[in-house]
Every structure is written in C-alpha cells, then in structure tokens.
C-alpha cells in the first residue's frame, strides 16, 4: 500500500509556471506506476500525465503536451509535474495517483489507479 500527498499548487497568471510534487510513503515505490489527473467541479477526473513502473517513458494528454513535464525520483519516492505556459483552462484540482496493476492500454483511465492523494488546487487567472 502507498500513501500520496501532493503539494505545490497555487495561483498564477496566464503564461506562468507552477511545479507540483507528490510524496509517496510506503514500501516499494518503484513498483508503482504513477500518474497525474485533474478535475474541475462537476466533471470527471481528466488524465494529465503518467510514468509506468520500470519505465522511463512518459505519457501525456494532448492538451498538456509540450507544456507540462512529469518526472519521478525512485530514491526519494516522489513524482513531480512541472507546468509551464499555464492557461485558464488548466485551472483544476490536481491529483497524484498510483497503481501496481495498470497496463499500458489503461494508463489514462482513473479507474485503473488504486491510490490517490488529497489533491492540490491550481488556479490560472489574470
């Protein structure tokens, strides 16, 4: 089992940058595939980015490709999301998620992840 805690959210003007962190506690962090999702009120959780376990390949939603960068540090037991060129439509609660069973075809599905953080708010507004 793993516990997740996000940090780093906040408010920024359009075109600005924010960096999110997700610290994982528990054993065997490297055995988990990790992902970022986001959610706005009244909508389901939207896939943002993922890094599968035992892989360095990063998968991004088309809406963030070229602007967001996900990374993981297995030694520290953490994942990060660097968000650049932020736009108002990026406003959401951002969640970190973990799974030790997700397969490649399911990596964008929230239902494939067993563990979730509490979320951190990101607001992009002028």
C-alpha positions in Angstrom: 0.0 0.0 0.0 1.1 3.6 -0.6 0.0 6.9 0.7 0.3 10.0 -1.5 0.5 13.7 -0.6 0.5 16.5 -3.2 2.0 20.0 -2.7 2.9 23.0 -4.8 -0.5 24.2 -6.0 -1.4 27.9 -6.1 -2.5 30.8 -8.2 -0.6 32.1 -11.3 -1.3 34.4 -14.2 -1.7 33.1 -17.7 1.6 32.2 -19.2 3.1 31.5 -15.8 4.6 28.3 -14.3 4.0 26.1 -11.3 5.6 22.9 -10.0 3.7 20.2 -8.2 5.2 17.5 -6.1 3.7 14.2 -4.9 5.4 12.4 -2.0 4.7 8.7 -1.5 5.1 6.8 1.7 5.1 3.1 2.0 7.3 0.4 0.6 8.4 -0.4 -3.0 7.7 2.9 -4.6 9.4 1.8 -7.8 6.8 -1.0 -8.2 4.0 1.6 -8.8 3.0 3.3 -12.0 2.4 7.0 -11.2 0.1 9.5 -12.8 -1.3 13.0 -12.6 -5.0 13.7 -13.1 -7.0 16.9 -12.8 -10.6 17.7 -12.0 -12.9 20.7 -12.2 -16.2 20.8 -10.3 -19.0 18.8 -12.0 -16.6 16.9 -14.2 -14.8 13.6 -14.0 -11.1 13.3 -13.5 -9.0 14.1 -16.6 -5.7 12.3 -17.4 -2.7 14.6 -17.5 0.5 12.5 -17.5 1.9 9.2 -16.4 5.1 7.2 -16.0 4.7 3.5 -15.8 6.7 1.4 -13.3 10.0 0.0 -14.6 9.9 2.5 -17.4 11.2 6.0 -18.2 8.6 6.6 -20.9 6.3 9.4 -20.2 2.8 9.7 -21.5 0.9 13.0 -21.8 -2.5 14.2 -22.6 -2.6 16.1 -25.9 -3.8 19.2 -24.0 -0.6 19.5 -22.0 2.0 18.0 -24.3 4.9 20.4 -24.8 3.9 22.5 -21.7 4.0 20.0 -18.8 6.8 17.7 -17.8 6.4 14.8 -15.4 9.3 13.2 -13.7 9.9 10.6 -10.9 12.6 10.0 -8.3 12.5 6.5 -7.1 15.1 7.2 -4.5 13.1 10.0 -2.9 9.8 8.2 -3.6 8.3 11.2 -5.4 6.9 12.4 -8.7 6.8 15.9 -10.0 4.8 17.9 -12.5 6.4 21.0 -14.0 3.7 23.1 -15.6 4.7 25.9 -18.0 2.7 28.3 -20.2 -0.3 27.8 -18.0 -3.7 28.8 -19.3 -7.0 29.4 -17.6 -8.3 26.1 -18.8 -5.6 24.4 -16.7 -7.4 25.5 -13.6 -8.4 22.4 -11.6 -7.6 20.3 -8.6 -4.6 18.2 -9.5 -4.3 14.7 -8.1 -1.5 12.2 -7.9 -2.3 8.6 -8.4 -0.6 5.2 -8.1 -1.2 1.7 -9.3 0.7 -1.5 -9.2 -1.5 -3.2 -11.8 -2.2 -0.7 -14.6 -1.4 -1.9 -18.1 -0.4 0.4 -21.0 -3.9 0.4 -22.5 -5.4 1.6 -19.3 -2.9 4.2 -18.2 -5.3 7.1 -19.0 -8.2 5.7 -17.0 -8.8 6.9 -13.4 -10.4 3.6 -12.5 -7.0 1.9 -13.1 -5.4 3.6 -10.1 -5.9 2.3 -6.6 -4.3 5.0 -4.6 -4.9 8.8 -4.7 -3.7 11.9 -2.9 -5.9 14.6 -1.5 -5.4 16.9 -4.4 -3.9 20.4 -4.7 -5.6 23.4 -6.3 -4.1 25.1 -9.3 -5.7 28.4 -10.4 -4.7 30.3 -13.6 -6.3 33.7 -13.8 -5.4 37.3 -14.7 
